[in-house]
């Protein structure tokens, strides 16, 4: 990332022809650049109509121009926005005129958000929330991204961090100022108890860690079953188009075919897999192995069997332990009624549409239970940092059961704070010193 003292420029809206395009500036030369192209700098935070000219004085566009004086803008620096007519020629000419001033350069990917973070306008989780909001494809993803942007995770982390700082202050005070008259007894024990309370809360959050990540990335629903059970026909029905080859010949599907859907605001990927059967064909056998692997990793498994199939054999012996994820489905109801009656089985016809709504509702219910209880964690980075924090606090917990060295406990708390601070990007030992000296009358 280039030097932060540069002034940067970039198109903030999508590239291509549009009604309006927004070009953004940020950095110390913003005022001079706006004055050069517009003749004057508009009042701060007020949209003003300006004629934008290049260095030769040629009119490039009539635009709304906004100026944000530091630190009020998104980046915490002087910043400006040019709201232009969205023709590609207009945008290109204005960006070129900005760069031709010699006072700015093109921004690198993410540089505006990076400056906002460095200037204390965003923490890392809020920056990630912005990225997730841009990438959100469904309503549930949008809600989760907004929660992240509004600081749900950051606020929790800050609360844990404050309490660990207090715990560390207790232990440091006991170590360094035990001879002071106003330092009470039992500070180390109080510090350990406070740290273990934080650890218990983080463990609860980690239990739902995968849910937030899956909601951000999308849930996987594997469609499995023997050959000719109607897997590809079902996938085509869900997709509303022919995405998979349908054939009466067994073994037609050799590799997984995926269709991504918005299911009641929840991102779901349906995966058509090879028919599960014993075969001597090495390619088909590889397809069966891949089908089992995809089913193992899926959040929901649609286990299909044709209505005229009276076999009672377990179709997926390797997934016997995954029963809680399996939805039993009887297909081809338009050809024959189900040979088995089972209240837990959903009967469908992918040809006529019978039972499809009930099937999708069942899938939505399975993944919706998870998404409605989506955790604070949306990325592996968060989970790893919290796991590291818990690991350091495990040593604090162990120390509380034996004759321990308070200095080692203090070091484990320091490491826990460092891991925790990595989530929001806030790692600062000065905070501990501030807490220590404000909590006790030391050196009076």
C-alpha positions as CSV (number, residue, x, y, z in Angstrom):
1,X,0.0,0.0,0.0
2,X,1.4,3.4,-1.0
3,X,2.2,6.2,1.3
4,X,-0.8,7.6,3.2
5,X,0.2,11.2,2.7
6,X,-0.7,10.9,-1.0
7,X,-4.0,12.2,-2.3
8,X,-5.9,9.4,-4.0
9,X,-8.8,9.3,-6.5
10,X,-11.1,6.5,-7.7
11,X,-14.4,5.8,-9.2
12,X,-16.7,4.9,-6.3
13,X,-19.6,3.6,-8.4
14,X,-19.7,0.6,-10.8
15,X,-17.8,1.0,-14.0
16,X,-19.8,1.3,-17.2
17,X,-22.7,3.5,-18.5
18,X,-25.0,4.8,-15.8
19,X,-27.2,7.8,-14.9
20,X,-24.8,9.0,-12.2
21,X,-21.2,8.2,-11.5
22,X,-19.3,9.2,-8.3
23,X,-15.6,10.0,-8.3
24,X,-14.0,10.2,-4.9
25,X,-10.9,12.1,-3.6
26,X,-9.1,11.8,-0.3
27,X,-6.0,13.3,1.0
28,X,-4.2,16.6,1.9
29,X,-4.3,18.0,-1.6
30,X,-8.1,17.6,-1.9
31,X,-8.9,21.3,-1.4
32,X,-6.3,22.4,-4.0
33,X,-7.6,19.9,-6.6
34,X,-11.3,20.8,-6.1
35,X,-10.4,24.5,-6.5
36,X,-8.4,23.8,-9.6
37,X,-11.2,22.0,-11.4
38,X,-14.2,23.9,-10.0
39,X,-12.9,27.4,-9.3
40,X,-13.7,27.2,-5.6
41,X,-14.2,24.7,-2.8
42,X,-17.9,24.3,-1.8
43,X,-19.0,24.7,1.8
44,X,-18.3,21.5,3.8
45,X,-20.9,18.8,3.7
46,X,-23.2,20.6,1.2
47,X,-23.9,19.5,-2.3
48,X,-23.1,22.3,-4.7
49,X,-23.5,22.5,-8.4
50,X,-20.2,23.2,-10.1
51,X,-18.8,23.4,-13.6
52,X,-15.9,21.0,-13.8
53,X,-13.1,22.1,-16.2
54,X,-9.7,20.7,-17.2
55,X,-6.4,22.5,-17.1
56,X,-7.1,24.1,-20.5
57,X,-10.4,25.4,-19.3
58,X,-12.6,23.1,-21.3
59,X,-15.9,22.1,-19.7
60,X,-16.0,18.4,-18.7
61,X,-19.3,18.3,-17.0
62,X,-21.8,20.1,-14.7
63,X,-21.7,18.1,-11.5
64,X,-22.7,18.1,-7.9
65,X,-19.6,18.5,-5.8
66,X,-19.3,17.7,-2.0
67,X,-16.4,18.5,0.2
68,X,-15.7,16.9,3.6
69,X,-13.2,18.6,5.9
70,X,-11.1,16.3,8.1
71,X,-12.0,14.5,10.3
72,X,-15.7,14.4,9.3
73,X,-15.3,12.4,6.1
74,X,-15.3,8.6,5.6
75,X,-11.5,8.4,5.6
76,X,-10.9,11.0,8.3
77,X,-9.0,13.1,5.8
78,X,-10.1,16.0,3.6
79,X,-12.2,14.3,1.0
80,X,-14.5,15.2,-1.9
81,X,-17.0,13.6,-4.2
82,X,-17.8,14.5,-7.8
83,X,-21.4,13.4,-8.7
84,X,-21.1,13.3,-12.5
85,X,-23.3,12.3,-15.5
86,X,-22.5,8.6,-15.9
87,X,-21.1,8.4,-19.4
88,X,-17.8,6.6,-19.7
89,X,-16.2,9.5,-21.6
90,X,-17.3,12.0,-18.9
91,X,-15.9,9.8,-16.1
92,X,-12.6,9.2,-17.9
93,X,-12.1,12.8,-18.7
94,X,-12.7,14.0,-15.1
95,X,-10.4,11.3,-13.6
96,X,-7.7,12.2,-16.2
97,X,-8.1,15.9,-15.3
98,X,-7.7,15.1,-11.6
99,X,-4.5,13.1,-12.2
100,X,-3.2,15.8,-14.6
101,X,-3.1,18.3,-11.7
102,X,-0.1,16.3,-10.5
103,X,-1.6,16.4,-7.0
104,X,-3.2,12.9,-6.8
105,X,-2.9,9.4,-8.0
106,X,-5.2,6.4,-8.6
107,X,-6.2,4.6,-5.4
108,X,-5.2,1.1,-4.8
109,X,-7.9,-1.6,-4.0
110,X,-9.4,-1.0,-0.6
111,X,-7.2,2.1,0.1
112,X,-10.1,4.4,1.1
113,X,-11.3,1.9,3.7
114,X,-7.7,1.3,4.8
115,X,-7.2,5.0,5.5
116,X,-10.5,5.1,7.4
117,X,-9.2,2.3,9.6
118,X,-5.8,4.0,10.1
119,X,-7.5,7.2,11.0
120,X,-9.7,5.5,13.5
121,X,-13.0,5.9,11.5
122,X,-13.4,2.1,11.2
123,X,-12.2,-1.0,13.0
124,X,-11.3,-4.1,11.0
125,X,-14.7,-5.7,11.6
126,X,-16.5,-2.7,10.3
127,X,-14.2,-2.7,7.2
128,X,-15.1,-6.3,6.7
129,X,-18.8,-5.5,7.1
130,X,-18.5,-3.0,4.3
131,X,-17.0,-5.6,2.0
132,X,-19.6,-8.2,3.0
133,X,-22.4,-5.6,2.4
134,X,-21.1,-5.0,-1.1
135,X,-20.9,-8.7,-1.8
136,X,-24.3,-9.6,-0.2
137,X,-26.6,-11.5,-2.5
138,X,-29.5,-12.3,-0.1
139,X,-31.4,-10.6,2.6
140,X,-29.9,-12.7,5.4
141,X,-26.4,-11.8,4.1
142,X,-27.3,-8.1,4.0
143,X,-28.6,-8.2,7.6
144,X,-25.5,-10.0,8.8
145,X,-23.2,-7.5,7.0
146,X,-25.1,-4.5,8.5
147,X,-24.8,-6.1,12.0
148,X,-21.1,-6.3,11.4
149,X,-20.8,-2.8,10.1
150,X,-22.8,-1.5,13.1
151,X,-20.3,-3.1,15.4
152,X,-22.1,-6.1,16.9
153,X,-18.8,-8.1,16.9
154,X,-16.6,-5.1,17.7
155,X,-18.7,-4.1,20.7
156,X,-18.5,-7.7,22.1
157,X,-14.8,-7.8,21.5
158,X,-14.4,-4.4,23.1
159,X,-16.3,-5.5,26.2
160,X,-14.2,-8.6,26.6
161,X,-11.1,-6.6,26.0
162,X,-12.0,-4.0,28.7
163,X,-12.7,-6.8,31.2
164,X,-9.4,-8.5,30.4
165,X,-7.6,-5.2,30.8
166,X,-9.2,-4.8,34.2
167,X,-8.1,-8.4,35.1
168,X,-4.6,-7.7,34.0
169,X,-4.6,-4.4,35.9
170,X,-5.5,-6.3,39.1
171,X,-2.6,-8.8,38.6
172,X,-0.1,-6.1,37.6
173,X,-1.0,-4.0,40.6
174,X,-0.5,-7.0,42.9
175,X,2.9,-7.7,41.4
176,X,4.3,-4.2,41.2
177,X,2.6,-2.3,44.0
178,X,1.7,-4.8,46.7
179,X,3.5,-2.6,49.3
180,X,1.2,0.3,48.7
181,X,-1.3,0.8,51.5
182,X,-4.3,1.3,49.2
183,X,-3.9,-2.0,47.3
184,X,-6.4,-4.6,48.6
185,X,-5.7,-8.3,49.0
186,X,-6.9,-11.0,46.6
187,X,-6.4,-9.0,43.5
188,X,-4.8,-11.9,41.6
189,X,-7.8,-14.1,42.3
190,X,-10.2,-11.4,41.3
191,X,-8.2,-11.0,38.0
192,X,-8.3,-14.7,37.3
193,X,-12.1,-14.9,38.0
194,X,-12.8,-12.0,35.6
195,X,-10.6,-13.6,32.9
196,X,-12.4,-16.9,33.2
197,X,-15.8,-15.2,33.0
198,X,-14.7,-13.7,29.6
199,X,-13.4,-17.1,28.5
200,X,-16.8,-18.7,29.2
201,X,-18.6,-16.2,27.1
202,X,-16.1,-16.5,24.2
203,X,-16.5,-20.3,24.2
204,X,-20.3,-19.9,23.8
205,X,-19.7,-17.7,20.8
206,X,-17.2,-20.2,19.3
207,X,-19.8,-22.9,19.4
208,X,-21.8,-21.0,16.8
209,X,-18.8,-19.9,14.8
210,X,-19.5,-21.9,11.7
211,X,-23.0,-20.5,11.4
212,X,-22.0,-17.0,10.7
213,X,-19.3,-18.1,8.3
214,X,-21.7,-20.3,6.4
215,X,-24.3,-17.6,6.2
216,X,-21.7,-15.3,4.7
217,X,-20.4,-17.9,2.2
218,X,-23.7,-19.8,1.6
219,X,-25.2,-23.1,2.8
220,X,-24.7,-26.2,0.8
221,X,-27.5,-28.7,0.0
222,X,-26.4,-32.0,-1.5
223,X,-28.8,-34.0,-3.7
224,X,-27.9,-37.7,-3.4
225,X,-29.3,-41.0,-4.2
226,X,-29.1,-44.0,-6.5
227,X,-29.0,-43.6,-10.3
228,X,-32.2,-42.5,-11.9
229,X,-33.7,-41.3,-8.6
230,X,-34.5,-37.9,-10.3
231,X,-31.6,-35.9,-8.9
232,X,-30.8,-33.9,-12.0
233,X,-34.5,-33.4,-12.8
234,X,-35.0,-32.0,-9.3
235,X,-32.0,-29.6,-9.7
236,X,-33.4,-28.4,-13.1
237,X,-36.8,-27.8,-11.4
238,X,-35.2,-25.8,-8.6
239,X,-33.0,-23.8,-11.0
240,X,-35.9,-23.2,-13.4
241,X,-33.7,-24.1,-16.4
242,X,-31.8,-27.1,-17.7
243,X,-28.5,-27.1,-15.9
244,X,-28.0,-30.8,-15.7
245,X,-28.3,-33.5,-18.3
246,X,-31.3,-35.8,-17.7
247,X,-31.1,-39.3,-19.1
248,X,-32.6,-42.8,-18.3
249,X,-29.1,-44.2,-18.6
250,X,-27.5,-44.8,-15.2
251,X,-24.3,-43.0,-14.5
252,X,-25.0,-39.9,-16.7
253,X,-24.0,-37.5,-13.9
254,X,-20.3,-38.0,-13.2
255,X,-19.3,-34.8,-11.4
256,X,-21.1,-32.3,-9.1
257,X,-23.2,-29.6,-10.7
258,X,-24.0,-26.6,-8.5
259,X,-26.9,-24.0,-8.6
260,X,-26.8,-21.1,-6.3
261,X,-30.2,-19.8,-5.1
262,X,-31.8,-17.2,-2.8
263,X,-34.0,-19.3,-0.6
264,X,-36.1,-17.0,1.5
265,X,-33.2,-14.5,1.8
266,X,-30.7,-17.3,2.7
267,X,-27.9,-18.1,0.2
268,X,-28.2,-21.8,-0.7
269,X,-26.2,-23.9,-3.2
270,X,-27.9,-27.0,-4.4
271,X,-25.4,-29.7,-5.6
272,X,-26.4,-32.5,-8.0
273,X,-24.1,-35.5,-7.5
274,X,-23.4,-38.8,-9.2
275,X,-25.7,-41.7,-8.5
276,X,-24.6,-43.8,-5.6
277,X,-24.0,-47.4,-6.6
278,X,-21.3,-50.1,-7.0
279,X,-19.7,-49.8,-10.4
280,X,-16.6,-51.0,-12.2
281,X,-16.3,-47.9,-14.3
282,X,-13.3,-46.0,-12.7
283,X,-14.7,-42.6,-13.8
284,X,-18.1,-43.2,-12.4
285,X,-16.6,-44.7,-9.2
286,X,-14.7,-41.4,-8.8
287,X,-17.9,-39.5,-9.2
288,X,-19.5,-41.6,-6.5
289,X,-16.6,-40.9,-4.2
290,X,-16.9,-37.2,-4.9
291,X,-20.7,-37.4,-4.2
292,X,-20.1,-38.9,-0.8
293,X,-17.5,-36.2,-0.1
294,X,-19.8,-33.4,-1.0
295,X,-22.6,-34.9,1.0
296,X,-20.3,-35.2,4.1
297,X,-19.5,-31.5,3.8
298,X,-23.1,-30.3,3.1
299,X,-25.3,-28.5,5.6
300,X,-28.4,-30.4,4.4
301,X,-28.6,-33.7,2.5
302,X,-31.6,-34.5,0.3
303,X,-31.6,-38.3,0.1
304,X,-33.7,-39.2,-3.0
305,X,-35.3,-42.5,-3.9
306,X,-37.8,-43.1,-6.6
307,X,-41.4,-43.9,-5.5
308,X,-41.3,-47.2,-7.4
309,X,-38.1,-48.2,-5.6
310,X,-39.0,-50.6,-2.8
311,X,-35.4,-51.2,-1.7
312,X,-34.9,-50.9,2.1
313,X,-31.1,-50.8,1.8
314,X,-29.2,-47.9,3.3
315,X,-28.3,-45.7,0.4
316,X,-25.5,-43.9,2.1
317,X,-23.8,-46.1,4.7
318,X,-20.9,-43.7,5.0
319,X,-23.3,-41.0,6.1
320,X,-25.2,-43.0,8.7
321,X,-24.0,-40.6,11.4
322,X,-25.3,-37.6,9.5
323,X,-29.1,-38.4,10.0
324,X,-29.8,-35.0,11.6
325,X,-28.9,-33.4,8.2
326,X,-30.8,-35.8,6.0
327,X,-34.1,-35.0,4.4
328,X,-35.7,-38.2,3.0
329,X,-37.4,-37.5,-0.4
330,X,-39.5,-39.8,-2.5
331,X,-39.4,-38.8,-6.2
332,X,-41.5,-39.5,-9.4
333,X,-44.8,-39.2,-7.7
334,X,-46.3,-38.6,-11.1
335,X,-45.3,-42.1,-12.2
336,X,-46.1,-44.2,-9.2
337,X,-47.4,-43.7,-5.6
338,X,-44.7,-44.2,-2.9
339,X,-44.2,-47.9,-2.1
340,X,-43.3,-46.9,1.4
341,X,-45.3,-44.7,3.8
342,X,-43.2,-42.6,6.0
343,X,-44.4,-39.4,7.7
344,X,-40.8,-38.1,7.7
345,X,-40.5,-38.5,3.9
346,X,-41.4,-35.7,1.5
347,X,-43.0,-36.9,-1.8
348,X,-42.4,-34.9,-4.9
349,X,-42.6,-34.9,-8.6
350,X,-40.0,-32.7,-10.3
351,X,-42.0,-33.0,-13.5
352,X,-45.4,-31.7,-12.3
353,X,-44.0,-29.7,-9.3
354,X,-45.9,-31.7,-6.7
355,X,-44.3,-31.4,-3.3
356,X,-41.5,-29.0,-4.5
357,X,-42.7,-26.1,-2.3
358,X,-42.8,-28.4,0.7
359,X,-39.3,-29.6,0.0
360,X,-37.9,-26.1,-0.3
361,X,-39.7,-25.1,2.9
362,X,-38.0,-28.1,4.6
363,X,-34.6,-27.0,3.4
364,X,-35.3,-23.4,4.4
365,X,-36.3,-24.6,7.8
366,X,-33.1,-26.6,8.2
367,X,-30.8,-23.8,7.2
368,X,-33.0,-21.0,8.6
369,X,-32.7,-22.4,12.1
370,X,-29.0,-21.9,11.8
371,X,-29.1,-18.4,10.2
372,X,-31.6,-17.1,12.7
373,X,-29.1,-17.9,15.4
374,X,-26.1,-16.7,13.3
375,X,-23.2,-16.0,15.6
376,X,-21.0,-13.0,15.8
377,X,-18.2,-14.6,13.9
378,X,-18.4,-14.2,10.1
379,X,-14.8,-15.1,9.1
380,X,-12.2,-17.7,9.8
381,X,-9.9,-14.9,11.0
382,X,-12.3,-14.1,13.8
383,X,-12.7,-17.7,14.9
384,X,-8.9,-18.2,14.9
385,X,-8.3,-15.1,17.0
386,X,-11.0,-16.1,19.5
387,X,-9.6,-19.7,19.6
388,X,-6.2,-18.3,20.4
389,X,-7.6,-16.1,23.1
390,X,-9.4,-19.1,24.7
391,X,-6.1,-21.1,24.5
392,X,-4.2,-18.4,26.4
393,X,-7.0,-18.2,29.0
394,X,-6.9,-22.0,29.4
395,X,-3.5,-21.6,30.8
396,X,-4.9,-18.9,33.2
397,X,-7.6,-21.4,34.2
398,X,-5.0,-24.1,34.8
399,X,-2.9,-21.7,36.9
400,X,-5.9,-21.2,39.2
401,X,-5.8,-24.9,40.2
402,X,-2.1,-25.0,41.2
403,X,0.5,-22.9,43.0
404,X,1.1,-20.5,40.1
405,X,3.4,-17.6,39.2
406,X,1.5,-14.4,38.9
407,X,3.9,-13.1,36.3
408,X,3.1,-16.1,34.0
409,X,-0.6,-15.4,34.5
410,X,0.0,-11.8,33.5
411,X,1.9,-12.9,30.4
412,X,-1.0,-15.2,29.4
413,X,-3.4,-12.3,29.8
414,X,-1.2,-10.1,27.6
415,X,-1.2,-12.8,24.9
416,X,-4.9,-13.2,25.2
417,X,-5.4,-9.4,24.8
418,X,-3.1,-9.4,21.8
419,X,-5.1,-12.2,20.1
420,X,-8.4,-10.5,21.0
421,X,-7.2,-7.1,19.8
422,X,-6.3,-8.5,16.5
423,X,-10.0,-8.9,15.6
424,X,-10.6,-5.2,15.6
425,X,-7.0,-4.1,15.0
426,X,-6.7,-2.6,18.5
427,X,-3.5,-3.9,20.1
428,X,-2.2,-1.2,22.5
429,X,-0.4,-1.8,25.8
430,X,-1.0,1.9,26.7
431,X,-4.6,1.0,27.4
432,X,-3.5,-1.4,30.2
433,X,-1.4,1.3,31.7
434,X,-4.2,3.8,31.6
435,X,-6.5,1.3,33.4
436,X,-3.9,0.4,35.9
437,X,-3.1,4.0,37.1
438,X,-6.7,5.3,36.9
439,X,-8.0,2.4,39.1
440,X,-5.7,2.9,42.0
441,X,-4.2,5.9,43.8
442,X,-0.6,4.9,43.0
443,X,2.2,7.5,43.4
444,X,0.0,10.0,45.1
